[in-house]
Amino acid sequence: TAVNESLRRLIRDKKIELITTHIQEDELAMAPEVTGPESEKIPTEGSVLGVSRLGEATCGDGSGQGLSVDDIKTDNGNHAKDALIATTASHHADYLITEDKRLLKKMKQLPTKCVVLDFEGLKNLLANL
């Protein structure tokens, strides 16, 4: 797609860096026909028992940058993967791109350190770079 090509060009030209965690890589592995641009894999900021991987997560709730895993996941533990993606983005990214409406809404209500956009917002951002 045009967006993938734009991302690949910006990454190649070192204008942006795309970061992922084991969570996104696992999701992409379930859809082998999907190939995204090159990214750097980083540990999740915070950990959740049963979700996080040893050596691929930091200890704690990820609350060092304004939000914690508990701010995103539900009381019964649902959305733990979203929570780890959110805390990691808040710590390490300028932007979090997601089509998850619940996560978008939740992140916009919290003191996150990154801008949260959907795919349409990403397309607009890329058009202005």
TIPADREN-249429 format. One record per residue: residue in one letter; residue number from 1; x, y, z of N, C-alpha, C, O in turn. Coordinates in nm, 3 decimals. Atoms other than C-alpha are relative to their C-alpha. Example, Ala and Ser with C-alpha at 12.3 -4.5 7.8 and 13.67 -1.06 7.14 Angstrom:
 r   k   neast  nnorth     nup  caeast canorth    caup   ceast  cnorth     cup   oeast  onorth     oup
 A   1   0.089  -0.119   0.000   1.230  -0.450   0.780   0.090   0.120   0.000   0.194   0.118   0.066
 S   2  -0.082  -0.119  -0.006   1.367  -0.106   0.714  -0.077   0.109   0.073  -0.026   0.220   0.090
END
This chain:
 r   k   neast  nnorth     nup  caeast canorth    caup   ceast  cnorth     cup   oeast  onorth     oup
 T   1   0.083  -0.119   0.000   0.000   0.000   0.000   0.087   0.125   0.000   0.207   0.118   0.025
 A   2  -0.073  -0.127   0.003   0.099   0.364  -0.030   0.056   0.033   0.139   0.165   0.088   0.151
 V   3  -0.046  -0.028  -0.136   0.125   0.392   0.348   0.124  -0.085   0.032   0.221  -0.034   0.087
 N   4  -0.116   0.086  -0.023   0.361   0.092   0.368   0.123   0.053  -0.073   0.233   0.056  -0.018
 E   5  -0.112  -0.054   0.078   0.576   0.240   0.093   0.055   0.127   0.063   0.177   0.146   0.070
 S   6  -0.044  -0.123  -0.067   0.587   0.578   0.269   0.079  -0.033   0.127   0.184   0.026   0.152
 L   7  -0.071   0.040  -0.122   0.685   0.411   0.596   0.136  -0.059  -0.032   0.236  -0.025   0.032
 R   8  -0.129   0.061   0.038   0.955   0.203   0.428   0.101   0.106  -0.043   0.219   0.099  -0.007
 R   9  -0.089  -0.107   0.046   1.100   0.515   0.262   0.050   0.083   0.118   0.169   0.113   0.127
 L  10  -0.039  -0.081  -0.115   1.099   0.715   0.586   0.094  -0.076   0.093   0.186  -0.018   0.150
 I  11  -0.090   0.083  -0.081   1.261   0.426   0.775   0.137  -0.009  -0.067   0.240   0.007  -0.003
 R  12  -0.126   0.011   0.075   1.522   0.379   0.502   0.080   0.130   0.009   0.202   0.128   0.023
 D  13  -0.066  -0.131  -0.006   1.598   0.754   0.508   0.029   0.045   0.143   0.076   0.156   0.165
 K  14  -0.024  -0.024  -0.142   1.622   0.736   0.889  -0.073   0.123   0.054  -0.023   0.192   0.142
 K  15   0.082  -0.111  -0.047   1.348   0.995   0.935  -0.094  -0.045   0.111  -0.137   0.035   0.194
 I  16   0.080   0.058  -0.108   1.141   0.764   1.154   0.058  -0.136   0.036   0.132  -0.197  -0.041
 E  17  -0.035   0.134  -0.045   1.198   0.449   1.353  -0.128  -0.066   0.047  -0.203  -0.007   0.126
 L  18   0.118   0.075  -0.039   0.926   0.189   1.393   0.042  -0.100   0.106   0.135  -0.179   0.086
 I  19  -0.032   0.094  -0.107   0.931  -0.003   1.721  -0.119  -0.092   0.023  -0.235  -0.052   0.007
 T  20   0.103   0.100  -0.032   0.739  -0.318   1.813   0.044  -0.077   0.123   0.158  -0.066   0.169
 T  21  -0.030   0.090  -0.111   0.721  -0.563   2.099  -0.032  -0.142  -0.046  -0.079  -0.163  -0.158
 H  22   0.033   0.139   0.035   0.680  -0.940   2.103  -0.150  -0.014  -0.026  -0.192  -0.105  -0.098
 I  23   0.146   0.009   0.018   0.305  -0.876   2.116  -0.038   0.027  -0.145  -0.112  -0.052  -0.205
 Q  24   0.030  -0.029   0.140   0.286  -0.711   1.774   0.061  -0.104  -0.092  -0.002  -0.145  -0.190
 E  25  -0.063   0.101   0.085   0.531  -0.961   1.628  -0.078  -0.131   0.001  -0.090  -0.197  -0.102
 D  26   0.083   0.120  -0.009   0.316  -1.250   1.753  -0.128   0.016  -0.084  -0.169  -0.076  -0.154
 E  27   0.122  -0.026   0.077   0.005  -1.090   1.600   0.029  -0.006  -0.150  -0.049  -0.063  -0.226
 L  28  -0.037   0.003   0.142   0.181  -1.040   1.265   0.034  -0.142  -0.046   0.008  -0.177  -0.161
 A  29  -0.034   0.138   0.036   0.307  -1.399   1.271  -0.125  -0.084  -0.029  -0.118  -0.182  -0.102
 M  30   0.124   0.073   0.024  -0.055  -1.518   1.276  -0.061   0.037  -0.136  -0.156  -0.027  -0.181
 A  31   0.048  -0.042   0.132  -0.111  -1.337   0.944   0.121   0.009  -0.094   0.164   0.118  -0.129
 P  32  -0.125   0.000   0.077   0.191  -1.445   0.733  -0.010   0.073  -0.134   0.093   0.110  -0.190
 E  33   0.013  -0.072   0.126   0.047  -1.278   0.422   0.021   0.151   0.017   0.036   0.224  -0.081
 V  34  -0.021  -0.142  -0.029   0.092  -0.940   0.594   0.148   0.023   0.027   0.207  -0.042   0.113
 T  35  -0.139  -0.037  -0.026   0.437  -0.788   0.574   0.005   0.150   0.025  -0.032   0.230  -0.061
 G  36  -0.011  -0.141  -0.035   0.497  -0.463   0.749   0.142   0.049  -0.023   0.230  -0.028  -0.059
 P  37  -0.134  -0.054   0.014   0.793  -0.232   0.731   0.093  -0.050   0.110   0.048  -0.103   0.212
 E  38  -0.101   0.044  -0.097   1.114  -0.310   0.917  -0.018   0.076   0.131  -0.044   0.197   0.131
 S  39   0.015  -0.063  -0.131   1.096  -0.243   1.289   0.106  -0.051   0.096   0.170  -0.154   0.073
 E  40  -0.090   0.041  -0.107   1.309  -0.260   1.600  -0.084  -0.057   0.113  -0.176   0.010   0.162
 K  41   0.074   0.064  -0.110   1.181  -0.501   1.865   0.061   0.044   0.133   0.182   0.034   0.154
 I  42  -0.044  -0.042  -0.133   1.198  -0.365   2.220  -0.082  -0.072   0.105  -0.191  -0.121   0.076
 P  43   0.076   0.063  -0.107   1.090  -0.508   2.556  -0.125   0.082   0.034  -0.125   0.204   0.018
 T  44   0.118  -0.074  -0.046   0.743  -0.418   2.683   0.036   0.074   0.128   0.120   0.029   0.206
 E  45  -0.019  -0.080  -0.120   0.735  -0.153   2.951  -0.105  -0.046   0.101  -0.221  -0.007   0.094
 G  46   0.090   0.064  -0.094   0.584  -0.347   3.238  -0.020  -0.145  -0.040   0.019  -0.188  -0.148
 S  47   0.023   0.141   0.028   0.480  -0.709   3.260  -0.133  -0.045   0.058  -0.182   0.009   0.157
 V  48   0.125   0.060  -0.043   0.165  -0.915   3.295   0.021  -0.151  -0.002   0.060  -0.208  -0.104
 L  49  -0.016   0.145  -0.012   0.176  -1.275   3.418  -0.086  -0.070  -0.104  -0.205  -0.042  -0.117
 G  50   0.072   0.075   0.102   0.078  -1.512   3.139   0.001   0.064  -0.137  -0.041   0.002  -0.235
 V  51  -0.006  -0.072   0.128   0.132  -1.252   2.866   0.145   0.035  -0.033   0.191   0.010  -0.144
 S  52  -0.137  -0.045   0.022   0.484  -1.115   2.907   0.096  -0.117  -0.010   0.072  -0.224   0.044
 R  53  -0.105   0.101   0.016   0.792  -1.309   2.810   0.125   0.042   0.077   0.165   0.158   0.076
 L  54  -0.124  -0.023  -0.071   1.100  -1.341   3.024   0.105   0.052  -0.097   0.128  -0.008  -0.202
 G  55  -0.102  -0.059   0.086   1.370  -1.121   2.875  -0.056   0.095  -0.105   0.019   0.163  -0.174
 E  56   0.062  -0.089   0.098   1.119  -0.932   2.660  -0.098   0.097   0.066  -0.187   0.151   0.001
 A  57   0.086  -0.092  -0.076   0.955  -0.724   2.933   0.079   0.055   0.117   0.172  -0.009   0.167
 T  58  -0.058  -0.055  -0.121   1.056  -0.494   3.214  -0.087  -0.042   0.118  -0.203  -0.078   0.099
 C  59   0.077   0.034  -0.120   0.946  -0.564   3.571  -0.088   0.118   0.039  -0.052   0.233   0.015
 G  60   0.087  -0.105  -0.051   0.658  -0.369   3.720  -0.122   0.022  -0.086  -0.155  -0.058  -0.174
 D  61   0.126  -0.029   0.069   0.343  -0.205   3.591   0.014   0.101  -0.112  -0.086   0.141  -0.172
 G  62  -0.022  -0.091   0.111   0.502   0.029   3.338  -0.042   0.143   0.027  -0.058   0.221  -0.067
 S  63   0.059  -0.129  -0.033   0.381   0.338   3.525   0.095   0.118  -0.001   0.055   0.227   0.039
 G  64  -0.098  -0.109  -0.005   0.694   0.549   3.486  -0.029   0.120  -0.089   0.029   0.227  -0.066
 Q  65   0.026  -0.111   0.092   0.553   0.768   3.207  -0.146   0.043  -0.004  -0.197   0.079  -0.110
 G  66   0.134  -0.056  -0.007   0.205   0.863   3.324  -0.115  -0.097  -0.004  -0.225  -0.061   0.037
 L  67   0.108   0.097  -0.005   0.003   0.547   3.280   0.057  -0.138   0.030   0.174  -0.165   0.004
 S  68  -0.045   0.133  -0.037   0.021   0.191   3.401  -0.083  -0.105  -0.074  -0.186  -0.074  -0.133
 V  69   0.073   0.113   0.059  -0.088  -0.148   3.274  -0.142  -0.004   0.057  -0.237  -0.031  -0.017
 D  70   0.132   0.006  -0.064  -0.376  -0.131   3.523  -0.095   0.108  -0.051  -0.217   0.092  -0.040
 D  71   0.084  -0.105   0.056  -0.503   0.192   3.361  -0.071  -0.046  -0.127  -0.177   0.007  -0.161
 I  72   0.053   0.044   0.129  -0.570   0.005   3.034  -0.076  -0.132   0.011  -0.187  -0.144  -0.041
 K  73   0.068   0.131  -0.006  -0.655  -0.356   3.119  -0.121   0.007   0.091  -0.130   0.095   0.176
 T  74   0.118   0.005  -0.085  -0.985  -0.447   3.277   0.033  -0.071   0.131   0.138  -0.135   0.142
 D  75  -0.023   0.064  -0.131  -1.017  -0.572   3.635   0.016  -0.151  -0.010   0.087  -0.211   0.071
 N  76  -0.012   0.145   0.014  -1.055  -0.930   3.513   0.118  -0.040  -0.090   0.132  -0.158  -0.124
 G  77  -0.122   0.031   0.075  -0.732  -0.905   3.310  -0.011   0.009  -0.150   0.088  -0.009  -0.220
 N  78   0.013  -0.016   0.146  -0.875  -0.851   2.962   0.078   0.123  -0.046   0.099   0.218   0.031
 H  79  -0.073  -0.110   0.064  -0.682  -0.621   2.728   0.141   0.019   0.056   0.197   0.128   0.047
 A  80  -0.136  -0.008  -0.055  -0.349  -0.699   2.897   0.102   0.030  -0.110   0.196   0.106  -0.088
 K  81  -0.094  -0.026   0.111  -0.172  -0.702   2.558  -0.008   0.146  -0.041   0.095   0.210  -0.064
 D  82   0.017  -0.143   0.031  -0.318  -0.360   2.475   0.069   0.086   0.104   0.134   0.186   0.071
 A  83  -0.060  -0.076  -0.109  -0.202  -0.237   2.814   0.152   0.004  -0.012   0.214   0.109   0.010
 L  84  -0.146   0.003   0.016   0.156  -0.349   2.751   0.045   0.082  -0.120   0.148   0.149  -0.115
 I  85  -0.031  -0.082   0.117   0.157  -0.190   2.406  -0.009   0.148   0.038   0.076   0.228  -0.001
 A  86   0.021  -0.140  -0.039   0.023   0.134   2.558   0.112   0.052   0.090   0.165   0.161   0.066
 T  87  -0.106  -0.048  -0.090   0.277   0.157   2.840   0.134   0.007  -0.072   0.214   0.097  -0.046
 T  88  -0.125  -0.002   0.077   0.559   0.074   2.600   0.004   0.122  -0.091   0.106   0.190  -0.099
 A  89   0.006  -0.118   0.086   0.447   0.341   2.355   0.018   0.128   0.081   0.090   0.219   0.038
 S  90  -0.012  -0.120  -0.082   0.414   0.597   2.633   0.144   0.023   0.044   0.187   0.138   0.059
 H  91  -0.141  -0.012  -0.041   0.773   0.526   2.738   0.094   0.029  -0.117   0.190   0.104  -0.101
 H  92  -0.102   0.002   0.105   0.942   0.495   2.400  -0.038   0.064  -0.133   0.049   0.085  -0.218
 A  93   0.044  -0.044   0.133   0.734   0.635   2.114  -0.055   0.141   0.002  -0.102   0.191   0.105
 D  94   0.066  -0.129   0.018   0.620   0.968   1.982  -0.146  -0.020  -0.039  -0.232   0.062  -0.008
 Y  95   0.135   0.031   0.049   0.312   0.805   1.826  -0.033  -0.146   0.027   0.054  -0.233   0.019
 L  96   0.054   0.135  -0.005   0.098   0.498   1.888  -0.110  -0.003  -0.105  -0.204   0.076  -0.100
 I  97   0.099   0.014   0.107  -0.100   0.388   1.582  -0.080  -0.126   0.028  -0.023  -0.235   0.041
 T  98   0.087   0.115  -0.026  -0.398   0.160   1.646  -0.138   0.021  -0.060  -0.187   0.134  -0.068
 E  99   0.139  -0.003   0.045  -0.736   0.075   1.499  -0.093  -0.050   0.110  -0.214  -0.062   0.088
 D 100   0.078   0.046  -0.113  -0.854  -0.051   1.837  -0.069   0.121   0.063  -0.006   0.202   0.130
 K 101   0.076  -0.117  -0.046  -1.130   0.198   1.923   0.003   0.015   0.152   0.011   0.126   0.204
 R 102  -0.004  -0.005  -0.146  -1.131   0.106   2.292   0.133   0.056   0.049   0.136   0.142   0.138
 L 103  -0.132  -0.047  -0.039  -0.757   0.160   2.322   0.019   0.148  -0.036   0.073   0.224   0.044
 L 104  -0.008  -0.141   0.040  -0.774   0.489   2.128  -0.069   0.089   0.103  -0.013   0.188   0.149
 K 105   0.079  -0.080  -0.094  -1.044   0.622   2.359   0.068   0.005   0.137   0.081   0.111   0.198
 K 106  -0.062   0.010  -0.131  -0.872   0.501   2.675   0.129   0.084   0.006   0.151   0.158   0.102
 M 107  -0.128  -0.072   0.002  -0.531   0.643   2.576  -0.021   0.151  -0.004   0.056   0.226   0.057
 K 108   0.025  -0.144   0.009  -0.678   0.983   2.493  -0.050   0.058   0.132  -0.046   0.179   0.152
 Q 109   0.047  -0.044  -0.131  -0.821   1.000   2.847   0.111  -0.002   0.106   0.092   0.048   0.217
 L 110  -0.109   0.018  -0.097  -0.487   0.924   3.015   0.118   0.092  -0.031   0.131   0.140  -0.144
 P 111  -0.115  -0.087   0.021  -0.169   1.128   3.062   0.116  -0.071  -0.070   0.226  -0.082  -0.013
 T 112  -0.104   0.071   0.074   0.028   0.937   2.798   0.101   0.099  -0.057   0.070   0.217  -0.078
 K 113  -0.107  -0.085   0.053   0.356   1.074   2.664   0.011  -0.010  -0.152   0.105   0.045  -0.210
 C 114  -0.003   0.012   0.145   0.276   0.985   2.301  -0.135   0.041  -0.058  -0.237   0.040   0.011
 V 115   0.123  -0.034   0.072   0.020   1.095   2.045  -0.062  -0.130  -0.049   0.009  -0.217  -0.101
 V 116   0.069   0.122   0.040  -0.241   0.828   1.971  -0.083   0.029  -0.124  -0.166   0.120  -0.125
 L 117   0.068  -0.021   0.127  -0.367   0.800   1.613  -0.058  -0.130  -0.053  -0.008  -0.238  -0.021
 D 118   0.048   0.116   0.076  -0.578   0.566   1.404   0.068   0.002  -0.136   0.152   0.088  -0.163
 F 119  -0.066   0.012   0.130  -0.479   0.461   1.051  -0.020   0.126  -0.084   0.072   0.168  -0.155
 E 120   0.026  -0.124   0.075  -0.643   0.769   0.898   0.091   0.113   0.049   0.142   0.191  -0.030
 G 121  -0.091  -0.098  -0.057  -0.442   0.987   1.136   0.143  -0.023  -0.044   0.218   0.072  -0.068
 L 122  -0.133   0.034   0.050  -0.126   0.803   1.031   0.016   0.048  -0.144   0.119   0.106  -0.179
 K 123  -0.007  -0.044   0.140  -0.203   0.870   0.664   0.016   0.151  -0.007   0.095   0.201  -0.088
 N 124  -0.013  -0.146  -0.002  -0.247   1.241   0.741   0.137   0.043   0.048   0.196   0.137  -0.006
 L 125  -0.132  -0.031  -0.052   0.074   1.248   0.942   0.106  -0.022  -0.108   0.193   0.063  -0.129
 L 126  -0.098   0.031   0.105   0.270   1.081   0.659  -0.007   0.098  -0.115   0.095   0.130  -0.177
 A 127   0.016  -0.095   0.108   0.128   1.323   0.406   0.070   0.133   0.030   0.104   0.209  -0.061
 N 128  -0.062  -0.128  -0.040   0.283   1.610   0.605   0.147  -0.014   0.035   0.208   0.083   0.079
 L 129  -0.144   0.018  -0.030   0.632   1.461   0.651   0.084   0.027  -0.124   0.207   0.017  -0.118
END
